[in-house]
């Protein structure tokens, strides 16, 4: 069993209080790690280390040296690729190919992409006329914002945490990371990487624990944390925003979604089925960008439902390390309870269960895991909680539509506005619909195709601010203007 401590000022330390909590495997519910829970004292220590680092060696090094260090981090992650893959598989129970193709390489890329951006980004400059005819020159300089509190979720732990740590460090900040209590392993491994490449002490800190009355709340309430970047549930974001209002600290929020997939009859049918299958069921449906509402144009509705059912029924559940396994469990028993309560609601609301709807039969050694059947429903009214609320499980509801105007209204009838995926071979229609769906990210004939230079974030209750590419600089730096009178 792994012993996981907090990483503060370059050292792994347990909590002074001696408090620890258990991490259980989603696959079989066995305890796989004992985690030191950070109390107020450890969070104070971590924030102080992060603050001191800003005025120490880290605050003095050149951009080129910083860029070299971040490249070093990415290279060391790649060198220890197998360790990261194993740790993330142990925490999440998701299959190896999800780790090796997406989550770990993209995590490493987060350090290189933002190192490149910070090296190449220009600032603005304006020449200004003045009454004496001599003029003035204005120019912007970007400075780090300070200590950034990073509050991360469990669904793609390493990818989502580095998506914040990469740009934060590239911009010269220091971080105190609070990984999800469900998935502390890769944030801890990253501490080893930081030490190996010679990252100055205190630049990267990790405090483990929960949200309320634990490390999460202590970080977000801390007055020396200058800004907070958070990915997680909208409800949690609302609590964090209140905490951030003390001291008027900036926030960047990536939160929940209830994303619509829109399939027109003129789509490339097989590609659309594949695309919606991925968007609804990848990572056992635990993807913020995932599709839980599918709208299919009536002429292909029945055929589409049947084809998606076939694909869903072909998944292979099992241990992530086993050959041929392509589908994992939910993150925890607790989360399974939540998802199953929606499965019950669907029944109560009169859904037709096309496939799934319960707990699968698993071999005895996996019977205690958080396994759940991937599920498709039809025939629910749009007012049902299944259509309105984020479930965050492997499930979708499919409904037919008759016109473009109707499906745009259906897609927009949500408090959330994170992403959408549109399937059509009519390019004019694709542009037209993409401009009218109220979301931060639209994919056409694709899903989860991410160019890290582009703006990423949600509309409505799905987020505040944009991260990605130069947009990250808006949050991770303070822009100063210098005005020089000639
Ligand atoms: P969560 O909100 O329960 O927890 C996220 C993090 O916040 C955890 O580290 C948790 O310990 C911490 N936390 C909880 N309460 C807190 C408090 N009061 N103060 C400070 N920290 C607190 O979310 P989750 O269940 O880990 O993740 C799933 C959610 O994340 C889903 O809603 C999903 O849509 C969303 N998500 C969004 C994106 C995006 O980019 N928009 C990406 C991934 C996940």
Boltz pocket constraint, residues with backbone or C-beta under 6 A from the ligand:
constraints:
  - pocket:
      binder: B
      contacts: [[A, 151], [A, 152], [A, 153], [A, 154], [A, 155], [A, 160], [A, 178], [A, 179], [A, 180], [A, 181], [A, 209], [A, 210], [A, 211], [A, 212], [A, 215], [A, 216], [A, 217], [A, 220], [A, 231], [A, 232], [A, 233], [A, 234], [A, 236], [A, 237], [A, 239], [A, 240], [A, 253], [A, 254], [A, 255], [A, 256], [A, 257], [A, 287], [A, 288], [A, 289], [A, 390], [A, 392], [A, 418], [A, 458], [A, 462], [A, 463]]
      max_distance: 6.0
